[in-house]
Amino acid sequence: MATVKCSIPKGTRDFLPVEMARRNYIFDTIRSVFRAFAFEPIETPSLENLSTLMGKYGEEGDKLLFKVLNSGDFMEGVDFNQDYHKVAPQICDRGLRYDLTVPFARFVVQHRDQVVFPFRRYQLQPVWRADRPQKGRYREFYQCDADMIGSPSLLNELELVQMIDMVFGKLGINVCVKINNRKVLAGIAEMIGAPDKMVDITVAIDKLDKIGLDNVRAELSERGLTAEQIAALDPVFSLSGSAAEKIAALEAMFVNVEVGQRGTAELKELFGYIDAAGLKCDVELDLTLARGLNYYTGAIFEVKAKDVQIGSICGGGRYDNLTGIFGMPDVSGVGISFGADRIYDVLTELNAFPEGLEQAARVMFINFGAAEQAACIGIAARLRATGISALIYPDAAKMKKQMDFANRKQMPFVAFVGENEMRDGTVTLKNMTDGSQKTLSVDELIATLG
């Protein structure tokens, strides 16, 4: 058999034990905050029908969907001389999920009789995008989502911002939460005489941080906006001041634009709640924030790390009728997604992971032979029963080899059970940090390690 080169697809990663310990620290932190706000867990399949996914993320999002070939002879009866867009639906009718929000909308409709509205769910699962791999951008990555569906109240938006504040406070990441409203963007499109270009405007503006203002203007021109319409957007790009000052400017700007007035009123109410909430993180109104996904209809959020140059590490927004696509209209929802992989990169660059996450065990028992090993088995069982992680070295190897293993695995303690300890019913515990040793009863050992 030929030797196969070991490799994985670009944009995917293996995770070593140390990396998994750090990832689980992130997941556990986010999950604890979701639970504190009374969200309930669900899971959905990795595969969804393409009819569920297509057309929900915009033209560019559809291009990034991983499509899965049908089982069996998927080429039978297919005329491959046709246009690709006609061939594709015949050979693949499923795809890997692009995000967790659209599958959640499908889930809500499919299980409408089994959930209680307003429904608050959280979900931590991988998603896939056929994107170009680069720093902070992967083809397979985890999202950590929390959504509320069945209530239009802006108190829901406030709670999402509070969760953002709590999660990143616990993780020790200094962030800025950027907020806008898609109704404001629709109002801007109407104000400049291009209401039919709302999607084109938001897709282009959403790239502002990545490609710069001049390139955004060029893209808007390519998307059919006139030079006058593009110039009319300049006051929006240059609007400055506090959230209250920007909202006042928008109120003056939208005197005759109803949709813009509704968006401004929502922003005013939301920022009133935020001011009263006493958040620790920075929150700002960013009128260039667009969020490229088509299903957003109200408030939109994006979170940036202030001390690391990387894309958004959390985002989301209000979607008023996403379930309507699946036959359940007029159900309003709002949610956010924490990007665990980018959060990992930020914590790594800041060297901000807590010490000790990578410990395989709290204590390792040295293996002196069959009799001593048997004694260690019972003691280790008692430790584990109290929640203390314990490891018995599996072989009666040389002491140096066993101690080298304990050092490499960063074990904080090593335990010795030799002839004297077996006779006295004790354990000698060595602190691997300062080298000190003491002989303890098993109860004292549990108290020391606990």
Buried (B, 14 or more C-beta within 10 A) or exposed (E): EEEEEEEEEEBEBEEEEBBBBBBEBBBEBBBEBBEEBEBEEBEBEBBBEBBBBBBBBBEEBBEBBBBBEBEEEEEEEEEEEEEEEEBBEBBBBBBBBBBBBBBBBBBBBEEBEEBEEBBBBBBBBBBBBBEEBEEBBBBBBBBBBBBBBBBBEBEBBBBBBBBBBBBBBBBEBBBBBBBBBBBBBBBBBBBBEBBEBBBBBBBBBBBBBEEEBEEBBBBBBEBEBEEEBBEBBEEBEEBEEEBEEBBBBBBEBBEEBEBBBBBBBBBBBBBBBBEEEEBEBEBBBBBBBBBBBBBBBBBBBBBBBEEBEBBBBBBBBBBBBBBBBBEBEEBBBBBBBBBBBBBBBBBEEBEEBEEEBBBBBBBBBBBBEEEBBEBBEEBBEBBEEEEBBBBBBEEEEEEEEBBEBBEEBBBBBBBBBBEEBBEEEBBBBBEBEEEEEEBBEBEBBBEBBE
